[in-house]
Amino acid sequence: MRKIGKVIVYIGLAAAFTACSSNADSDFVPVNISIPPVDEACCPPEEEVATANFLATLKEVKSLEGLTAGKYTVKVYSRDSFHVGYNDLYFSVVETETQRHVRLVEFFNLTSLMTMGAMGGMQHSTPQSAAFEQVESHPVFHGWLSFLMPSDNDNGNIWHLSFSARIKGTQTDFNTRQINVSSAPEGTAWLKSFKYKDHTYYLSLVNPTSLKTGINTLQAYVSLQGDDRTLPYLPAEERFTIEITPTMPEMGNHSSPNNEALQRQENGIYEGKLNLTMTGVWDIHLVVKDADGNTVAGADNNESGYSSLYWTVNI
């Protein structure tokens, strides 16, 4: 797409268009018409339609509305209201006046911090993505957070979120916006932790409400809590294998066949196969092994006879 500058239009007698002499040229008066340049940073109409169709599947986060940077507005979306455990976040930028999406955008420095007023103002972060990734070819960027605990504003236990955006080369920092995090649905557990080499790791089950009967591609992240608990807990560099055994506690703890252990992929996510043979409550028992095959978590069984380290989902 080229920027269009000034165009000179000549107005005169129709017959003069065929004239070649200098006298004929004197019959014309040049008129300058200024055409504003097309902003190559914004999406053309066809991209706007595709982007709108994608964003229509999400919900704008109400507590993060009204984020502006000059003539631009930053919008944040999620699949549902924030809750304990894994949450997807999607970020975009539009021109405030035209509502056209901007392509020349970068997002970084995503951080969420819990201040625990009930414990003297102690603070901690939470598991999260290491960076933002563009969603296909859309001008939309994806990150995730896995909240450790719900908000309790009455007792001063408050979550804040911050991030930075670079829009057409200009950086803006969006700091300490309060967000609300609810508990996971009763009877479910989507986030678990284990100790390994004197460090704490967190197991975040990705999108647990999307599981259904039959064979599912099960995804999870393993995050490392650093010595400074106020810094984000990023995906761990260590490669683990996470063996899974699903059981139904309300049905005599029967299991299912054809499950496959979760293995770390190149992008840092863990993937495996989970077979849920019927609707209801399932415990997904976990045994974590290191790169040498040594069990580092989940070796102790509970009354079910399976690992005492488990997620619980309801499908």
C-alpha positions in Angstrom: 0.0 0.0 0.0 1.5 3.4 -1.0 1.0 6.7 0.7 -0.7 9.1 -1.7 0.6 12.7 -1.6 -0.6 15.7 -3.7 -2.3 15.2 -7.1 -2.5 18.0 -9.6 -5.7 18.2 -11.6 -6.1 20.4 -14.6 -9.5 22.0 -15.4 -10.3 23.5 -18.8 -12.2 23.1 -22.0 -12.9 19.6 -23.1 -11.4 20.2 -26.5 -8.2 21.3 -25.0 -7.4 17.7 -23.8 -6.2 17.0 -27.4 -4.2 20.2 -27.8 -0.5 20.1 -27.8 0.6 23.7 -28.2 1.8 26.0 -25.4 -1.2 28.3 -26.1 -3.5 25.4 -25.2 -1.7 24.9 -22.0 -2.4 28.4 -20.9 -6.1 27.6 -20.8 -5.6 25.3 -17.8 -5.4 26.3 -14.2 -3.6 23.8 -11.8 -5.6 22.9 -8.7 -3.9 21.2 -5.8 -6.0 18.5 -4.1 -4.6 17.0 -0.9 -5.5 13.4 -0.2 -4.6 12.3 3.4 -2.2 9.3 3.5 -3.6 5.9 4.3 -2.3 4.7 7.8 -0.5 1.5 7.0 -0.5 0.6 10.7 -4.2 0.0 10.7 -6.1 -3.0 9.4 -7.8 -2.9 6.0 -11.5 -3.8 6.0 -11.1 -7.5 5.3 -8.8 -7.9 8.3 -11.2 -5.9 10.5 -14.0 -8.4 9.7 -11.8 -11.4 10.5 -10.6 -9.7 13.8 -14.1 -8.8 14.8 -15.3 -12.4 14.2 -12.5 -13.7 16.5 -13.1 -11.2 19.2 -16.8 -11.9 19.2 -16.0 -15.3 20.8 -14.5 -13.4 23.8 -15.6 -11.0 26.6 -14.0 -7.6 27.2 -12.7 -7.4 30.8 -14.8 -4.7 32.4 -12.2 -3.8 35.1 -9.6 -3.1 32.4 -11.8 -0.8 30.2 -10.7 2.8 29.4 -7.0 2.1 28.9 -5.8 4.8 26.5 -2.5 5.9 25.0 -2.8 9.2 23.1 -5.3 8.6 20.3 -5.4 4.8 20.9 -7.4 2.6 23.2 -6.1 -0.7 24.5 -8.7 -3.5 25.0 -8.3 -6.6 27.1 -10.5 -9.7 26.6 -10.9 -13.1 28.3 -13.0 -16.2 27.8 -14.8 -15.7 31.1 -14.5 -13.8 34.3 -11.2 -14.2 36.1 -11.0 -17.3 38.4 -8.5 -19.3 40.4 -6.4 -21.3 38.0 -5.7 -20.8 34.3 -7.1 -17.8 32.4 -6.6 -16.7 28.8 -6.1 -13.0 28.1 -6.2 -11.3 24.7 -4.9 -7.7 24.0 -5.5 -5.4 21.1 -5.3 -1.7 20.2 -7.7 0.4 18.2 -7.7 4.0 17.1 -10.1 5.6 19.5 -11.8 7.7 16.8 -12.2 5.1 14.1 -12.1 1.9 16.1 -9.8 0.4 13.5 -7.3 -2.1 14.9 -3.6 -1.2 14.9 -1.1 -3.8 13.6 2.1 -2.2 14.7 1.8 -3.2 18.4 3.9 -5.1 20.9 2.8 -6.1 24.4 5.2 -7.1 27.2 5.9 -6.9 31.0 2.6 -8.7 32.0 2.5 -8.9 35.8 -0.2 -9.7 38.3 0.4 -9.1 42.0 -1.6 -10.1 45.1 -1.4 -7.8 48.1 -2.6 -9.7 51.2 -3.9 -7.0 53.6 -4.9 -9.7 56.1 -1.2 -10.7 56.4 0.3 -7.3 56.9 0.6 -6.4 53.2 2.6 -9.5 52.1 2.7 -9.7 48.3 3.1 -12.5 45.8 2.8 -13.0 42.1 1.3 -16.0 40.2 2.1 -18.4 37.3 1.8 -16.7 33.9 3.0 -16.7 30.3 6.6 -15.7 29.6 5.6 -13.6 26.6 2.7 -12.6 24.3 2.0 -14.5 21.1 0.1 -13.1 18.1 -3.2 -15.0 17.4 -2.9 -16.2 13.9 -2.7 -13.2 11.6 -5.0 -11.1 13.7 -3.8 -7.9 15.4 -4.6 -9.6 18.7 -2.0 -10.9 21.2 -2.4 -13.7 23.7 -1.1 -14.2 27.2 -2.3 -16.2 30.3 -2.4 -16.0 34.1 -3.1 -18.8 36.6 -4.3 -17.2 39.8 -3.3 -18.8 43.0 -6.2 -17.5 45.1 -9.4 -15.5 44.9 -9.7 -11.8 45.7 -11.1 -10.9 49.1 -11.5 -7.2 48.9 -13.2 -6.9 52.3 -10.1 -8.2 54.0 -7.6 -6.3 51.8 -6.6 -9.3 49.6 -6.4 -7.6 46.3 -5.1 -8.5 42.8 -3.5 -5.9 40.6 -2.5 -6.3 36.9 0.0 -4.3 34.9 1.5 -4.5 31.4 3.3 -2.4 28.8 2.4 -1.7 25.2 4.5 -0.3 22.4 2.2 1.3 19.8 3.8 2.3 16.5 7.1 2.6 18.4 5.9 4.5 21.4 5.8 2.7 24.8 3.0 3.2 27.4 3.0 1.4 30.8 -0.3 0.5 32.3 0.2 0.0 36.0 -1.7 -1.4 39.0 -5.2 -1.8 37.7 -7.3 -3.7 40.2 -9.0 -6.9 39.0 -11.3 -9.3 40.7 -10.6 -13.0 40.8 -13.3 -15.5 41.9 -12.9 -19.0 43.3 -12.9 -22.0 41.0 -16.4 -23.7 40.9 -17.1 -25.7 44.0 -15.8 -29.3 43.8 -13.2 -28.5 41.2 -9.4 -28.0 41.5 -7.5 -26.7 38.4 -4.2 -25.6 40.0 -1.8 -27.8 42.1 1.8 -27.5 43.3 4.7 -29.7 44.1 8.3 -29.4 45.6 11.4 -30.3 43.6 15.0 -29.5 44.5 13.9 -27.0 47.2 11.7 -25.1 44.7 7.9 -24.8 44.3 6.4 -25.6 41.0 2.7 -25.1 39.9 0.7 -27.3 37.6 -1.9 -25.2 35.7 -4.6 -27.1 33.8 -5.4 -25.2 30.6 -9.1 -24.5 29.9 -10.6 -27.2 32.1 -14.1 -26.2 31.2 -13.6 -27.2 27.6 -13.1 -30.9 28.5 -15.8 -33.3 27.2 -16.5 -37.0 27.0 -14.2 -39.0 24.8 -10.5 -38.4 24.0 -9.3 -34.9 24.9 -6.0 -33.2 24.1 -5.0 -32.3 27.6 -2.8 -29.2 28.1 -1.0 -27.8 31.1 1.8 -25.5 32.2 4.5 -26.2 34.8 5.6 -22.9 36.4 8.5 -22.2 38.7 8.2 -19.9 41.7 11.4 -18.0 42.1 13.1 -16.8 45.3 11.4 -13.4 44.9 7.7 -14.3 45.1 6.6 -10.9 43.8 8.1 -11.7 40.3 6.0 -13.7 37.8 6.2 -17.5 38.1 7.3 -18.3 34.5 7.1 -21.7 32.7 9.9 -23.9 34.0 12.9 -24.8 31.8 13.1 -28.3 33.3 11.5 -31.0 31.2 9.1 -33.2 33.2 6.8 -36.1 32.2 3.4 -36.0 33.8 1.6 -39.3 33.9 -2.2 -39.1 34.3 -4.8 -41.5 35.6 -8.4 -40.2 35.6 -10.9 -41.7 38.1 -14.5 -41.1 39.0 -14.7 -40.8 42.9 -18.5 -41.0 42.8 -18.4 -44.2 40.7 -16.1 -46.4 42.7 -12.9 -44.6 41.4 -13.1 -46.5 38.0 -10.6 -45.3 35.5 -10.5 -45.2 31.7 -8.1 -46.6 29.0 -6.0 -44.9 26.3 -4.6 -42.0 28.4 -1.2 -40.6 27.4 1.3 -38.7 29.6 1.8 -35.0 29.2 5.1 -34.1 27.5 6.7 -30.7 27.2 6.3 -29.1 23.7 8.7 -26.7 22.1 6.6 -23.7 23.0 6.7 -24.7 26.7 3.1 -26.2 27.0 2.6 -29.8 28.1 0.3 -32.0 26.1 -1.1 -35.5 26.5 -4.3 -37.4 25.9 -7.2 -37.8 28.4 -10.1 -40.2 28.0 -13.2 -39.2 29.9 -15.8 -42.0 29.3 -18.8 -40.3 30.8 -20.1 -37.0 32.3 -19.6 -36.2 36.0 -16.7 -35.4 38.4 -13.3 -36.7 37.5 -10.0 -36.7 39.5 -7.0 -36.5 37.2 -4.2 -38.1 39.3 -0.7 -36.9 38.5 2.7 -38.5 38.8 5.5 -36.1 37.9 8.9 -37.5 36.7 12.1 -35.7 35.9 14.1 -36.1 32.7 15.8 -39.3 34.1 12.5 -40.9 34.9 12.6 -40.4 38.6 9.3 -39.6 40.4 9.5 -36.2 41.9 5.8 -35.7 42.8 2.7 -37.7 43.1 4.2 -40.9 44.6 2.0 -40.9 47.7 -1.5 -42.4 47.1 -4.7 -41.3 48.8 -7.7 -43.5 49.8 -8.5 -44.0 46.1 -5.3 -45.9 45.6 -4.0 -43.3 43.2 -1.7 -40.3 43.5 -2.7 -37.7 46.1 -1.7 -35.0 43.6 -4.6 -34.4 41.3 -6.8 -32.0 39.4 -10.6 -32.3 39.7 -12.9 -31.4 36.8 -16.6 -31.6 36.2 -17.9 -32.2 32.7 
